[in-house]
Amino acid sequence: MKKLERRAFLCLALVAVLLAGLVFFIVRIETNGADWATFYANTHIYANGKLSVGSVYDRNGKLLLKNTSKGMRYNSDELIRRANLHSSGDPAANIATGANVAFKSRMVGYNFVTGTGGLLKMGGSKVYLTVDAKVNRSAYEALSGRNGLVGVYNYKTGEIVCMVSTPSYDPGENGRNTLSNPLPGTYMNKLISGTLTPGSTFKLVTTAAAIEQIDGINKWTYKCTGSLAVGGDKITCPKVHGTMDIYGALANSCNCAYATLAMELGGDVLAEYADSLQLTKSYDIDGIKSAAGTFNFDSADVNIGWAGIGQFEDQLNPLSMMVYMGAIAGEGKAALPVLLSDESLIKKGAELIGSDSAAGAAAGSVRLLSSETARTLSDMMRNNVKVTYGDGNYPGLSLHAKTGTAEVGKGKRPHSWFVGFSGDYAFAVCLENSGYGATAAGPAANQVLQAMKKAGYLGKV
């Protein structure tokens, strides 16, 4: 009898081990199945070391990239190929944000039940992105051979409509063009993965802190003489601005006034706001992690002053600034950015343009500011355009914006920034080593926004 009991116990133990192993295996398949299925040695989805299944389309159903057993096929328009390379991906899969890398398992069509597409999708799956290929082409043209980036997104739905980074290159319609000596930054999506000195765009962070932390900021005034002595150092402005209130200080982008505000606020407060506005954190864009900004506010007063105007050691991720612009437009709250769209939501022609039927509707949102602070900042940014930049330079946009001119080293031209929003769309534009924000990035941003307006995205402005 005891022998039977021992045997029964042994059988039950073996069954338990078997079940535990089965559960472990199922969990491993669930968590790692996509990586296993898309491993490069899987010959029925790879040919000559390259993915041979799946295709990528923009929000309007325009083909960006198709993988075949004979190689890649890109759009027939060279400028479309160049402008959308950081969205679709390059032939050598060097661009981490490209769909053929970031969304590889979706392109393969892997799922837990059917594996890599089963019998119904042997050619892989179609992946639709939220970007508009033609708007990206307009942005690429606006950059006009200069290194930099353009990002535009719908702050209500999260859809990234425009995402262009340069330098780029033409992979060729057959995807056979490769680079033997790529220019620095060619394989980086600067909107998502880059960090740059923000210049005076950071004054929008210092302004938010001043609105909430300095009593009587509405009655605050400052007299700019063109320079500000701090100990044995000096902070300078391009010209004498005279006496200004907070609106005038932002519209004139007065370095002396904002350095004074930054030092009054102190490094701890500036660090708190950079953190609470998500500028030091990473966003998750459908599994793609954005770069986090870095700032040093633990230093001498003069350096706190420079940091408060977007210089010193400030390094800003452009996508995080774009979302911040969306939060100002959205009374403190903005949708989290997304790149993937749902095939069922893809519509043709004018039905899609400017619609709110985004895949990003379920992506969630983030609150960065109080409604009151956001409304004040929005009003100040509108004032910038009216009194300094000129509405006539941005016709029909009812633009809210801030320029930035970021010094990046002795003997180098500064980075040119322009950030803000129009209608339902927030944007960040940076042209590296291109001069003043109002004269380089501003016109480039206008060119992109006018193209969007013509396409119907900004019809309700």
Secondary structure by P-SEA (a helix, b strand, c coil): caaaaaaaaaaaaaaaaaaaaaaaaaaaaaacaaaaaaccccccccccccccccccccccccccbbbcccbbbccccaaaaaaacccccccccccccccccccccccccccccccccccccccbbbbbbcccaaaaaaaaaaacccccbbbbbccccccccccccccccccccccccccccccccccccccccccccccccaaaaaaaaaaccccccccbbbbbccccccccbbbbcccccccccaaaaaaaccaaaaaaaaaaacaaaaaaaaaaaccccccccccbbbbbbbbbccccaaaaaaaaacccbbbbcaaaaaaaaaaaaaccccccccccccccccccccccccccccccccccccccccaaaaaaaaaaaaaaaaccccccccccccccbbbbbbbccccbbbbbbbbbccccccbbbbbcccccccccaaaaaaaaaaaaaaacccccc
